[in-house]
Amino acid sequence: MAVSVPVKPEYREFELLAIIDNCEPDVVVTRAYWFAENCVNWLFASKILFADQIAFDSERVVEEAVVTVGGGNPASINYSYFGDGYPKGAVLSHANHVYAASGYSRFMEFGSYDRFLILLPMSHVFTLSGCINSAFITGGCLVMGSGVSPKSILTAVEKFGITILTAVPAIFELLVGFKRKEKYNLSTLQLCVTGGDYMHKEMQSRFEEEYKIRIVQGYGLTESLPVICNPRRGVNKHGTLGIPGRKDITIRIMDSTGQVLPPEMEGEVNIKSPTNMLYYYKLSSDTEKILDSEGWLATGDIGSLDGDGYLCFHGLKKNLINMYGNKVDPLEVRRLLLTHPSVADAKVYLEEEKGNKRELSVKKICADIIPTAGNNPHPAEIAAFMHQKIASYKIPSKMYITPL
């Protein structure tokens, strides 16, 4: 029985080694150029397959062994961060994936006529469940995007008759104010879905005003899949994350003492859902911290429920930085900095210049660095070192060197 372990193509040696050491893959499926750039200590894998070098013969009939797999069996290990300095592999079952995609596709009323434009990494559960698996279940069509510029996105919508556009808020904010949008035929586009980061209601309204297309906001996380969203048809409350996409999904808001809070009160968002992960792979203590014996998952997000049960987002309890939909664990970045021979200590944090809710805020990852005795490294030197080790969106754009 095979279990897939999807990883983001932006990951580099430092992240990959942590994942490989945890899951110990038997087979690696990749592209030759990517493997050449990221060839780390995973050669213990029994087989490495290069997808761009495999010849497929559609006329060949292959007899394959058919294995019956129960819904509770693991289907994938999807790695995420929770602010503890290392990636954690959420073990998701076949039932988890089926429940999430079937419930979400019914809730959003997807059909075989829908065409989804894929702009985000397919390893991300937002894309995997909300687009790919939903399209498979409903018989829809997937179109692979070639870029995230307004021109490339709108060209693809027109050329391929896209009906569903799913992306993080930063991409939709790029589309807002694009002066040449009138030259594109967007008549097929019926719905836009945003998630992965929070979009202010002012930005939602502005997008709908400019494009005359409904945009809904949703919510989920790797450990429970995307299971909450504003409905495709019905009440779309701008600025909220929506309501459960299945009747057997429940949300509650908890205070620091473990008490359930009433509507309008802020606390940690808890989710009970048939889509909740089974456990973190080989991390039993981490599993126990967020998944209790009754099946409630503590998300590490701060929110509240309004009187209609719509989830409102108020921030993060967990120690993470959300860089336009990409999650950055500052402790992981610090761990990498400490491997540099000229760094004695470091603190990693976010600087953010807030927009006026109609404009994109500017986020910058920063690092305060104390060098080792006798050293005075230049920030560019440290950045070059990090580019070989970690995804580029995690590298601090500002580094302040403070000698001892």
Secondary structure, 3 states (H helix, E strand, C coil): CCCECCCCCCCCHHHHHHHHHHHCCCEEEECHHHHHHCCCCCCCCCEEEEHHHCCCCCCCCCCCCCCCCCCCCEEEEEEECCCCCCCEEEEEEHHHHHHHHHHHHHHCCCCCCCEEEECCCCCCHHHHHHHHHHHHHHCCEEEECCCCCHHHHHHHHHHHCCCEEEECHHHHHHHCCCCCHHHCCCCCCCEEEECCCCCCHHHHHHHHHHHCCEEEEEEEECCCEEEEECCCCCCCCCCCCEEECCCCCEEEEECCCCCECCCCCCEEEEEECCCCCCEECCCHHHHHHHECCCCEEEEEEEEEECCCCCEEEEEECCCCEEECCEEECHHHHHHHHCCCCCEEEEEEEEEEECCCCCCCCEEEEEEEEEECCCCCCCHHHHHHHHHCCCCHHHCCCEEEECCC
